[in-house]
Amino acid sequence: MNEDEFYSAAYKGSKHYSQQEIQTANATGFGAAADDYMERGIDLNEQLIRNKPATYFFRMKGDAMKDAGIYDNDILIVDRSIKNAGGRVIVAILNGELLVRRFHKNFSSAFLIPENDRFKTINLAEFGEFAVWGVVVHSIHSL
């Protein structure tokens, strides 16, 4: 047998991990007792979106809904699966223009009502092309 040959075990030990790569590692090598009770983070998708395939985000332009708490550049979460009913804030298209307004319907006609005194109420009977693109369920406002 050749004396220059050296045989060693195939097992070379565990991989080398740094403390930053393992969330529960500390200086002694054991996990902290509080890690067992650690809560996971808040997932905004779970909290704010009920029906993912029917939900989209929409950036508000203008201040027509400022008295409802929806301001310019707010991000609106809009759900297309929610049935449009009186009193809900909706995203609608009216003669090619996207609008965010409160929907109101009485016996004879329907209206889009702004939440700002500078804008007029829109009577939908006067327009031909109208479609609801969804109901606003949340507004994300930056401070």
Residue pairs with C-beta under 8 A, 6 or more apart in sequence:
17 25
19 25
19 26
19 27
23 35
24 31
24 32
24 35
25 31
26 32
45 52
48 77
48 137
48 138
49 55
49 77
49 79
50 79
50 81
50 137
51 79
51 81
54 79
54 80
54 81
54 134
55 77
55 78
55 79
55 80
55 81
55 137
56 78
56 80
56 134
57 75
57 76
57 77
57 78
58 75
58 76
58 77
58 78
58 91
58 100
58 136
59 73
59 74
59 75
59 76
60 70
60 71
60 72
60 73
60 74
60 75
60 76
60 100
60 139
61 72
61 73
62 72
63 71
63 72
63 116
63 118
64 99
64 100
64 101
64 114
64 115
64 116
64 119
65 71
65 89
65 100
65 101
65 102
65 114
65 115
65 116
66 115
66 116
67 115
67 116
68 89
68 102
68 115
69 139
69 141
70 76
70 89
70 100
70 115
70 136
70 139
70 141
71 141
73 142
74 139
74 140
74 141
74 142
75 139
75 140
76 91
76 100
76 136
76 138
76 139
76 140
77 136
77 137
77 138
77 139
77 140
78 91
78 133
78 134
78 135
78 136
78 137
79 134
79 135
79 137
80 133
80 134
80 135
82 88
82 134
82 135
82 137
83 135
84 90
84 103
84 132
84 135
85 103
86 103
86 104
86 105
87 102
87 103
87 104
88 102
88 103
88 135
88 136
89 100
89 101
89 102
89 103
89 135
89 136
90 100
90 101
90 102
90 103
90 112
90 132
90 133
90 134
90 135
90 136
91 98
91 99
91 100
91 132
91 133
91 134
91 135
91 136
92 98
92 99
92 100
92 101
92 103
92 112
92 130
92 131
92 132
92 133
93 99
93 129
93 130
93 131
93 133
94 112
94 122
94 124
94 127
94 129
94 130
95 127
95 128
95 129
95 130
96 129
98 133
99 112
99 122
100 136
101 112
101 113
101 114
101 122
102 112
102 113
102 114
102 115
103 110
103 111
103 112
103 113
103 132
104 110
104 111
104 112
104 113
105 111
108 125
109 123
109 124
109 125
110 123
110 124
110 125
111 121
111 122
111 123
111 124
112 121
112 122
112 124
113 121
113 122
114 120
114 121
124 130
